[in-house]
Amino acid sequence: HQNKYLTRIRRIEIAASLLLCEKQIKI
């Protein structure tokens, strides 16, 4: 169960980092 929770957090972190990168590139 812990693994699924960790993977979810990892996915959110990766998605957030990708969004930040896109915003920085756009600006």
OpenMM code with the backbone's topology and positions (N, CA, C; nanometers):
from openmm import Vec3, app, unit

residues = "HIS GLN ASN LYS TYR LEU THR ARG ILE ARG ARG ILE GLU ILE ALA ALA SER LEU LEU LEU CYS GLU LYS GLN ILE LYS ILE".split()
positions = [
    Vec3(0.0843, -0.1205, 0.0000),
    Vec3(0.0000, 0.0000, 0.0000),
    Vec3(0.0877, 0.1254, 0.0000),
    Vec3(0.1956, 0.1196, 0.0751),
    Vec3(0.2831, 0.2374, 0.0823),
    Vec3(0.3404, 0.2699, -0.0553),
    Vec3(0.3732, 0.1658, -0.1311),
    Vec3(0.4318, 0.1902, -0.2631),
    Vec3(0.3375, 0.2725, -0.3500),
    Vec3(0.2096, 0.2366, -0.3507),
    Vec3(0.1129, 0.3116, -0.4326),
    Vec3(0.1084, 0.4569, -0.3880),
    Vec3(0.1099, 0.4795, -0.2574),
    Vec3(0.1039, 0.6165, -0.2056),
    Vec3(0.2268, 0.6946, -0.2517),
    Vec3(0.3431, 0.6307, -0.2417),
    Vec3(0.4671, 0.6988, -0.2823),
    Vec3(0.4636, 0.7294, -0.4316),
    Vec3(0.4182, 0.6343, -0.5113),
    Vec3(0.4145, 0.6577, -0.6556),
    Vec3(0.3218, 0.7740, -0.6877),
    Vec3(0.2112, 0.7850, -0.6136),
    Vec3(0.1180, 0.8964, -0.6385),
    Vec3(0.1873, 1.0283, -0.6106),
    Vec3(0.2582, 1.0360, -0.4979),
    Vec3(0.3287, 1.1605, -0.4636),
    Vec3(0.4331, 1.1900, -0.5708),
    Vec3(0.5046, 1.0855, -0.6135),
    Vec3(0.6086, 1.1048, -0.7160),
    Vec3(0.5454, 1.1604, -0.8433),
    Vec3(0.4309, 1.1038, -0.8824),
    Vec3(0.3645, 1.1506, -1.0054),
    Vec3(0.3276, 1.2974, -0.9925),
    Vec3(0.2742, 1.3352, -0.8769),
    Vec3(0.2345, 1.4752, -0.8560),
    Vec3(0.3583, 1.5641, -0.8644),
    Vec3(0.4678, 1.5210, -0.8021),
    Vec3(0.5908, 1.6015, -0.8042),
    Vec3(0.6414, 1.6159, -0.9472),
    Vec3(0.6416, 1.5059, -1.0219),
    Vec3(0.6890, 1.5106, -1.1607),
    Vec3(0.5997, 1.6028, -1.2432),
    Vec3(0.4688, 1.5903, -1.2272),
    Vec3(0.3756, 1.6747, -1.3026),
    Vec3(0.4002, 1.8212, -1.2685),
    Vec3(0.4165, 1.8516, -1.1409),
    Vec3(0.4395, 1.9904, -1.0986),
    Vec3(0.5690, 2.0416, -1.1598),
    Vec3(0.6741, 1.9617, -1.1557),
    Vec3(0.8033, 2.0055, -1.2103),
    Vec3(0.7904, 2.0295, -1.3608),
    Vec3(0.7181, 1.9425, -1.4305),
    Vec3(0.7002, 1.9600, -1.5749),
    Vec3(0.6244, 2.0892, -1.6034),
    Vec3(0.5197, 2.1161, -1.5263),
    Vec3(0.4426, 2.2391, -1.5459),
    Vec3(0.5320, 2.3599, -1.5232),
    Vec3(0.6135, 2.3564, -1.4184),
    Vec3(0.7035, 2.4690, -1.3900),
    Vec3(0.8000, 2.4873, -1.5065),
    Vec3(0.8551, 2.3786, -1.5576),
    Vec3(0.9491, 2.3876, -1.6702),
    Vec3(0.8792, 2.4505, -1.7905),
    Vec3(0.7580, 2.4075, -1.8201),
    Vec3(0.6845, 2.4630, -1.9342),
    Vec3(0.6626, 2.6122, -1.9158),
    Vec3(0.6222, 2.6526, -1.7955),
    Vec3(0.5985, 2.7949, -1.7691),
    Vec3(0.7271, 2.8740, -1.7883),
    Vec3(0.8381, 2.8234, -1.7375),
    Vec3(0.9661, 2.8937, -1.7497),
    Vec3(1.0044, 2.9071, -1.8967),
    Vec3(0.9855, 2.8015, -1.9742),
    Vec3(1.0208, 2.8051, -2.1166),
    Vec3(0.9318, 2.9064, -2.1889),
    Vec3(0.8026, 2.9066, -2.1569),
    Vec3(0.7106, 3.0006, -2.2224),
    Vec3(0.7522, 3.1440, -2.1933),
    Vec3(0.7894, 3.1693, -2.0684),
    Vec3(0.8281, 3.3061, -2.0317),
    Vec3(0.9675, 3.3308, -2.0917),
] * unit.nanometer
topology = app.Topology()
chain = topology.addChain("A")
for resn in residues:
    res = topology.addResidue(resn, chain)
    for name in ("N", "CA", "C"):
        topology.addAtom(name, app.Element.getBySymbol(name[0]), res)
